[in-house]
Amino acid sequence: MTLAARLALHPEFTVGETDPRIYGSFIEHLGRAVYTGIYEPAHPLADEQGFRKDVLEMVRELEVPIVRYPGGNFVSGYNWEDGIGPRDKRPKRLDLAWATVDPNWVGVDEFADWARRANAEVMMAVNLGTRDVDAARNLVEYCNHPSGTQWSDLRIANGHPEPHKIKTWCLGNEMDGPWQIGAKSAADYGKTALAAGRAMKAVDPGIELVACGSSSESMATFPDWEATILDHLYDVADYVSLHQYFSKNGWNDRRSEPYGTPSYVAQSVRLESFIKSVVASCDHVKARKRARKSMNLSFDEWNIWHRNPPSGVEIPRASIAPPLLEDVYTFEDVILFGSMMLALLRHCDRVKIGCLAQLVNVIAPIMTSANGPAWRQTTFYPFLHGSKYGRGTVLDTLVVSPSYETAEWGSVPYVDALAVLNRNRSGMTVFAVNRSETQPALLTADLAGFGAARGMTEHIVMDGHDKQAANTRETPHRVTPRSGGESKLDGNQLTATLTPFSWNVLRIALN
């Protein structure tokens, strides 16, 4: 049996323009994300600064426009001054967040250099756990002030005569979480972040600030946290953050049994619900304050995180860069991942920044072996497709599809889809997921409103794999996309077959 699904599209019905930063990512001093991830001086492919050129090539392939740094939980105990100046004089510090030692071989200057080589901006986080206003304003001065002051001249002395010009700054990380060093109540965080934010903007009025929203929708303080912090921060903050992860075993759900596949791949509906709730909280504060601006969102941690420890590997405490959180992603994860990305795009009118957490080795699309190769995980590919073909105008896409019932999320459509017009409106990309494991779906759309469509450019598919198939060092190309999906344009009528359990990218040329 073939499922029948239909898209209703028109160029005048839009969600908004994508901010390129919605395809951002994240590098934390956690596990092997930095050391033997982006930085490995002894590697055969290391450049003159010790950065792995094979990893840089893959990051450039993803066209990641912004990378959040240096945390994450790590930042709440971080002294940024430890990571500047001569490497042989930098201290090794206990990282209390991840029970390891950080040698500070990579710091602010090195990461800014790496980001430039990766064609990305830096999204810098400041420590509001163990530190406060002074450290935050000094870091902005070090990074962004041209010269003639203590901290800007120190940057110059450290070999960086030009300022780093970092625009986007996070006011701490997950300060609502009891696991966070220096965790605070909403009121205390609001006061601390307001003072820090004002001082940071006094140093550089051109920066943008991201306030810490709830660490997830499951926090007991959500959504009161947002309302309270924005009472303090509405005027100084430009974004409020969201973090959300999903897992086969549930995330903070305390499940005794893993989700079955139909419920697992439907979890993106929770992501959309979370976004809508945060938008409502922000708009409530806007109305109460009678403010003109709308608070936008920075979804600066999102991903699938199964929380699997490395099998058979005992991690010594207080070691440097041990293998932590190195999830191996399967073909099943591609289906959920694709819908999660579509959920962010569906709300691009408010979600302006997104940071896939993380970028290398730690719950990441890119994996490396120390002194060995790098390879692309299964989730690398839908993220690549979004970044390459999902920039432009997101259309308000109505999807009419048969649904299935789940105990956890209720009725969920088999087909999830979204259309994006490119910047000059010469082409359109339809992203589509078929969640059914056994049934193909016939997807149709009338494109008459777009003028005479010129034809199909490409139909990219990921399908036909065992659900647990994965890419590894030994089999790096086991799960990859293919061209040649079954689709056609007959006049203005689009018809595409979405094979069972598939991720699809339909690229259409327009006049």
C-alpha positions in Angstrom: 0.0 0.0 0.0 1.3 3.5 -0.9 0.6 6.4 1.3 -0.8 9.5 -0.4 0.6 12.8 0.8 0.2 16.3 -0.5 1.9 19.7 -0.1 0.1 23.0 -0.3 2.6 25.7 -1.3 2.5 29.3 -2.6 5.4 31.9 -2.7 3.2 34.5 -0.9 2.7 32.3 2.1 6.0 32.3 4.0 7.4 31.7 7.5 10.4 34.0 7.0 14.0 34.3 5.8 16.6 31.9 7.3 19.4 33.4 9.2 22.5 31.5 8.0 23.4 31.0 11.7 20.6 28.5 12.1 23.1 26.0 10.6 25.7 26.7 13.3 27.4 24.2 15.6 29.3 23.8 18.8 32.8 22.9 20.1 33.2 22.5 23.8 36.3 21.5 25.8 34.8 18.1 26.4 36.2 14.7 25.5 38.0 14.7 22.2 36.1 17.6 20.6 39.2 19.9 20.7 42.2 17.6 21.4 42.5 14.9 18.7 39.3 16.5 17.2 40.1 19.8 15.7 43.6 20.1 17.2 46.3 17.4 16.9 49.8 18.8 16.2 51.4 15.4 15.8 48.9 14.3 13.1 50.2 13.8 9.6 47.6 16.2 8.3 48.1 18.9 10.9 48.7 22.5 9.6 51.3 24.8 11.0 49.1 25.7 14.0 48.3 22.0 14.8 44.8 22.0 13.4 43.7 18.9 11.5 43.2 19.8 7.8 41.0 16.7 7.2 38.6 18.0 9.9 38.7 21.5 8.6 37.8 20.2 5.1 34.7 18.5 6.4 33.6 21.5 8.5 34.0 23.7 5.4 31.9 21.1 3.5 29.1 21.6 6.0 29.4 25.4 5.5 28.9 26.0 9.2 28.6 29.8 9.6 29.1 30.1 13.4 30.5 27.8 16.2 29.7 28.2 19.9 32.7 28.0 22.2 34.1 27.0 24.8 31.0 25.5 26.4 28.7 24.1 27.5 29.1 23.0 31.1 32.8 23.5 30.8 32.5 27.3 30.6 31.0 27.7 34.0 34.4 26.9 35.6 36.6 28.3 32.9 39.2 31.1 33.4 39.7 32.4 29.9 43.0 34.0 30.8 44.5 30.5 31.3 44.3 29.9 27.5 46.2 32.9 26.2 50.0 33.7 25.9 52.9 31.2 25.5 51.6 27.6 25.7 54.5 26.4 27.9 53.3 28.9 30.6 49.6 28.0 30.5 48.3 26.1 33.6 46.6 22.7 33.5 43.3 23.0 35.3 40.8 20.5 36.7 37.6 20.6 34.6 35.0 19.9 37.2 32.2 19.7 34.7 33.5 16.6 33.0 36.0 15.3 35.6 39.1 15.8 33.4 42.1 18.0 33.1 42.3 20.8 30.5 45.8 21.7 29.4 44.8 25.0 27.8 46.7 24.3 24.6 43.8 25.8 22.7 42.3 29.0 23.9 40.5 32.1 22.7 43.2 33.2 20.1 43.7 29.7 18.7 40.0 29.0 18.4 39.4 32.3 16.6 42.2 31.3 14.2 40.6 27.9 13.6 37.2 29.5 13.0 38.6 31.8 10.4 40.1 28.8 8.6 36.7 27.0 8.9 35.0 30.1 7.4 32.9 30.4 10.5 32.2 33.1 13.1 32.8 32.5 16.8 29.9 32.5 19.3 31.7 33.1 22.5 30.3 32.0 25.9 31.3 33.8 29.1 31.6 32.2 32.5 28.8 33.3 34.8 29.1 30.3 37.1 32.3 30.9 39.1 32.9 34.4 37.6 31.0 37.6 36.9 31.0 41.0 35.3 34.8 41.8 35.4 35.9 38.6 33.6 33.1 39.0 31.0 33.9 42.6 30.1 37.6 42.0 30.0 37.1 39.1 27.6 35.1 41.4 25.2 37.9 44.0 25.4 40.6 41.4 24.7 38.7 40.0 21.7 37.1 43.1 20.1 38.8 46.3 21.2 41.4 47.5 18.6 44.3 48.7 20.8 45.5 51.0 23.4 44.1 49.3 26.5 45.4 46.6 28.8 43.5 43.7 27.4 43.6 44.7 23.7 47.3 45.4 23.9 47.8 42.0 25.5 46.1 40.4 22.6 48.4 42.2 20.2 51.4 41.1 22.3 50.1 37.5 21.9 50.4 37.7 18.2 46.9 39.0 17.1 47.2 42.6 16.1 43.7 42.7 14.6 40.7 42.2 16.9 38.7 39.0 16.6 35.4 41.0 16.1 33.2 38.4 17.8 29.6 39.5 17.5 27.5 36.9 19.3 28.0 36.2 23.0 26.3 33.8 25.4 25.7 35.0 28.9 26.7 31.7 30.7 25.4 28.2 30.1 22.4 26.3 31.5 22.4 28.3 34.7 19.1 26.7 35.8 20.7 23.2 36.0 21.7 21.8 39.4 24.6 20.1 37.6 26.0 23.5 36.6 28.9 24.9 38.5 27.6 28.1 40.1 23.9 27.3 39.2 21.6 30.2 40.1 17.9 30.9 40.7 16.2 32.7 37.8 16.2 36.0 39.8 19.9 35.7 40.7 20.9 34.8 37.2 18.8 37.7 35.8 20.6 40.2 38.0 24.1 38.8 37.3 23.5 38.5 33.5 22.1 42.0 33.3 25.1 43.5 35.0 27.5 41.5 32.8 25.6 42.2 29.6 25.5 46.0 30.3 29.2 46.0 30.9 29.9 43.9 27.8 27.9 46.2 25.6 29.6 49.2 27.1 32.9 47.8 25.8 31.5 47.0 22.4 27.9 48.3 21.7 27.8 46.2 18.4 27.7 42.8 20.1 24.6 40.6 20.5 23.8 38.8 23.7 22.1 35.4 24.3 20.4 34.9 27.6 20.3 31.4 29.2 16.9 29.9 28.7 15.8 26.6 30.2 18.1 23.7 29.7 15.2 21.6 28.4 11.4 21.5 28.4 11.6 18.9 31.2 13.1 21.3 33.8 10.8 21.8 36.7 11.3 25.6 36.4 10.3 25.8 32.8 8.7 28.1 31.6 8.7 30.3 34.7 12.5 30.6 34.3 12.1 32.4 30.9 9.5 34.8 32.3 11.7 35.7 35.3 15.0 36.2 33.6 13.5 38.2 30.8 12.0 40.5 33.3 15.6 41.5 34.0 17.2 41.0 30.6 14.6 41.9 28.0 16.2 45.2 27.1 19.8 44.1 27.0 19.5 40.5 25.6 18.9 39.9 21.9 18.1 36.2 22.1 17.1 33.6 24.6 18.6 30.1 24.3 16.9 26.7 24.1 18.6 23.3 24.6 17.0 20.0 23.7 18.3 16.4 23.1 16.5 13.3 22.2 17.4 9.6 22.7 16.2 6.2 22.0 15.9 5.7 25.8 14.2 8.9 26.4 15.7 12.1 27.7 14.9 12.8 31.3 11.9 10.5 30.9 13.3 7.7 33.2 12.0 5.1 30.7 12.3 1.4 31.6 12.1 0.4 28.0 13.5 2.2 24.9 11.1 3.9 22.5 10.0 1.8 19.5 11.0 3.2 16.2 7.6 4.9 15.4 7.7 6.9 18.6 11.5 7.5 18.5 11.4 9.1 15.0 8.4 11.3 16.0 10.1 13.1 18.8 10.6 16.2 16.7 7.0 17.1 17.6 8.3 17.7 21.1 10.9 20.0 19.7 8.2 22.1 18.0 6.1 22.2 21.2 9.1 23.5 23.1 9.8 26.3 20.6 6.2 27.4 20.7 6.2 27.5 24.5 9.3 29.6 24.7 8.0 32.0 22.0 4.8 32.3 24.1 6.8 33.1 27.2 8.9 35.7 25.4 5.8 37.4 23.9 4.1 37.4 27.3 7.0 39.4 28.7 7.0 41.7 25.7 3.3 42.4 26.2 3.8 43.0 29.9 6.7 45.4 29.3 4.9 47.0 26.3 8.1 46.5 24.4 8.5 47.0 20.7 11.1 44.3 19.9 10.3 40.6 19.8 12.8 38.3 21.5 14.3 35.9 19.1 15.6 32.4 19.9 19.0 30.8 19.8 18.6 27.0 19.8 22.3 26.7 20.6 22.2 23.0 21.7 20.2 20.4 19.8 20.9 16.9 18.7 20.3 13.2 19.3 22.2 12.1 22.4 21.9 8.5 23.4 24.1 8.9 26.5 26.0 5.7 25.7 29.3 5.3 27.5 32.1 3.8 25.4 31.7 0.0 25.5 34.4 -1.7 27.5 36.4 1.5 28.0 37.1 2.7 31.5 37.6 6.5 31.6 40.3 7.6 34.1 39.3 10.6 36.0 41.5 13.7 35.6 42.8 12.6 32.3 43.3 14.9 29.3 40.8 14.5 26.4 39.4 11.0 27.1 36.8 9.6 24.8 33.5 11.0 26.2 30.0 10.9 24.7 31.2 9.5 21.4 27.7 8.3 20.2 27.7 6.3 17.0 24.7 7.4 14.8 22.7 5.0 12.8 20.4 5.2 9.8 17.4 5.3 12.1 18.9 8.5 13.6 18.9 10.1 10.2 15.0 10.1 10.1 14.7 11.8 13.5 17.5 14.2 12.8 16.0 15.3 9.5 12.7 16.2 11.2 14.4 18.0 14.0 16.2 20.2 11.5 12.9 20.9 9.7 11.3 21.8 13.0 13.9 24.6 13.5 13.4 25.8 9.9 9.6 25.8 10.4 10.1 28.5 13.1 12.9 30.5 11.4 10.9 33.7 12.0 12.0 33.4 15.6 14.8 30.8 15.7 17.6 32.7 14.2 20.6 30.8 15.6 21.0 27.0 15.9 24.0 25.1 17.2 24.2 21.4 16.4 25.9 20.1 19.6 28.5 19.1 18.9 30.7 19.2 15.8 33.6 16.8 16.2 33.8 13.4 18.2 31.4 14.4 21.0 27.8 13.5 19.8 29.0 14.8 16.5 28.6 14.4 12.7 32.4 14.2 12.3 34.5 11.6 14.0 38.3 11.2 14.1 40.9 8.6 15.2 43.9 10.0 17.0 46.8 9.9 14.4 44.2 8.3 12.0 41.4 9.2 9.7 38.3 11.3 10.0 34.9 10.2 8.7 31.3 11.4 8.4 28.6 9.9 10.6 25.1 9.2 9.2 23.7 12.5 10.5 26.4 14.5 8.7 24.4 14.2 5.5 20.9 15.7 6.4 22.8 18.5 8.1 24.9 19.1 5.0 21.7 19.1 2.8 20.0 21.7 5.0 23.1 23.9 5.1 23.6 23.8 1.3 20.0 23.9 0.1 17.9 25.2 3.0 19.0 28.9 3.0 16.4 31.4 1.7 12.7 31.9 2.3 11.0 29.1 4.3 7.5 28.6 2.9 4.5 28.0 5.1 4.2 24.4 4.0 1.0 22.6 4.6 1.5 18.8 4.7 -1.6 16.6 4.2 -0.5 13.1 5.2 -1.9 9.9 6.7 -1.0 9.6 10.4 -0.2 6.9 12.9 -0.9 6.8 16.6 1.8 6.9 19.3 1.3 6.4 23.0 3.7 9.3 23.8 2.9 12.0 21.2 -0.6 11.1 19.9 -1.3 11.3 16.2 1.9 11.8 14.1 1.9 12.3 10.3 4.0 9.7 8.3 5.3 12.4 6.0 7.1 15.5 7.4 8.1 18.1 4.7 9.1 21.7 4.2 9.9 23.8 1.2 12.6 26.6 1.0 13.0 29.1 -1.9 16.6 30.0 -2.6 17.8 33.6 -2.2 17.1 34.7 -5.8 14.0 32.5 -6.1 15.4 30.7 -9.1 15.0 27.4 -7.3 13.2 25.6 -4.5 14.1 22.7 -2.3 11.6 20.4 -0.7 12.9 18.4 2.2 10.8 15.3 3.1 10.9 12.5 5.6 8.8 9.3 5.3 8.6 7.9 8.8 6.9 4.6 7.7 9.2 1.6 7.8 7.2 -0.4 5.3 5.1 1.9 3.1 6.3 4.2 0.3 4.6 7.6 0.1 3.5 9.3 -3.1 4.1 13.1 -2.5 2.3 15.5 -4.8 2.3 19.3 -5.0 0.8 21.9 -7.4 3.5 24.5 -8.2 1.3 26.7 -10.4 1.8 29.7 -8.1 5.5 29.7 -8.8 5.2 30.2 -12.5 6.4 27.7 -15.0 8.8 25.4 -13.2 11.8 24.5 -15.4 12.3 21.0 -14.1 13.8 18.7 -11.5 17.4 19.5 -10.6 18.0 16.6 -8.4 16.4 14.1 -6.0 18.7 13.1 -3.2 17.7 10.1 -1.1 18.9 8.3 2.0 17.1 5.0 2.2 17.2 1.2 2.0 19.6 0.7 5.0 19.2 -1.5 8.0 18.0 0.8 10.9 21.2 0.1 12.9 23.6 0.6 10.0 26.3 3.1 10.9 29.5 4.7 9.5 32.6 3.7 11.3 36.4 4.0 10.8 36.3 0.6 9.1 33.1 1.3 7.1 33.0 5.1 6.6 30.7 5.0 3.6 28.2 2.4 4.6 25.3 5.0 4.9 25.5 7.8 2.4 23.0 9.7 0.2 22.3 8.8 -3.5 21.0 10.7 -6.4 18.3 9.5 -8.7 15.2 9.3 -6.5 11.9 8.8 -8.3 10.4 12.2 -9.0 9.1 14.3 -11.9 7.5 17.6 -12.9 4.6 17.4 -15.3 3.9 21.0 -16.1 3.4 22.4 -12.6 2.6 19.1 -11.0 5.3 17.7 -8.8 5.1 14.0 -8.1 7.7 12.2 -5.9 8.0 8.7 -4.5 9.3 8.7 -0.9 10.6 5.2 -0.3 9.9 3.7 3.1 11.9 5.1 6.0 13.7 7.8 3.9 15.2 11.2 3.9 14.6 13.1 0.7 15.9 16.3 -0.9 13.9 17.5 -4.0 15.6 20.3 -5.8 13.5 22.2 -8.4 14.5 24.8 -10.9 12.1 27.8 -11.2 11.8 30.5 -13.8 
